[in-house]
Amino acid sequence: MSEIRTAVMFDMRAPAFGAPTRDLYAAVLEMAAFADEIGISRVNLMEHHGSDDGYLPTPFVLGGGIAARTKRCRIGLGAVLLPLHNP
């Protein structure tokens, strides 16, 4: 299968009127696995803190979950706020 050179991005916003956060994260893992199966080459995640709608405060954790469910696609982390992470 040839690789599709495209990316998907998950921002993980979960406003009160939407799906529960637990369901949203489970769906993202399924979507990332499917994207990998059909040849999507990249999954992008952005970090944001303090948003009322849950705008992905932990991209490293979600990226690890996506890495466990995929085989080929690259995982990009953008807007990572290094002072908020203790190595």
N, C-alpha and C positions, 0 to 999 in steps of 0.2 A: 504494500500500500504506500502510495506517495504521501509525503508530509504536506499538510496544508499549512502554509505560512501565515498563521493568524493567531490571535490571542483572545482570551476571555478575561474579564476583570470582575472580581467580586468585591463589593464595598461593604456588604453585610449590614446595611441599614435595616433596622427592624422597628419601624414606627408602631405605636400602640395599636393602630387599626389593622396591622398586617399579621402575618404568620408568627407564631411563637418562635423565639430565638432558637430553641432546641430543634424545632423542625427546619428552620432556615439553615442552620449549620449542617444538619444531616443531608439536606437537599444539595448543598454546595459540594459535599464530598461525592455524592452520586453524580452530579453534573460534571465535576472535574474528571472523574473516572471515565465518564462517557466521552468527554472532549478528548481525552487521551486515546481512547479506543478508535475514534474516528480521525485521528491525525492532527488535532489542534496542537500547535507547537509550544504554546506558552500560556500560563495562568499568572495573572498579575493581581497583587494584593497591595492595598494602601493602608497605612497606619494613621488613625485619628483617635485622640483621647478627649474625653469630656463631652461627647455628643450625646444628647438626650435620646437619639434613635439608635444607639449602639454601633456607631460607625467604626467597626473593627479596631479595637484597642490592642489586640494581640496577634499581629500577622505572623509571628514566628510559630505560634502554636497551630494556627490554621494551616500555615504552609507545611508544617510537619505532618498534619493529618492528610493533606493533599498529596504529599510525597509518598505516604504509605499506600495511597490508593491509585497512584499513577506509575507508569513505567518509563515514558519517554519525554513528556512535556517539561519544559523548564518552568520554574516558579520564580517570579520576580517580586521583590518586596520594594515598594516605593514609599517615599515620605517617612522613612523609619527615623524616629527621634532618638538618637543614640543616648542622650543624657537620661532617658527614662528607663534604660536597660542596664543592669549590673552584670558584667560578664562573669 
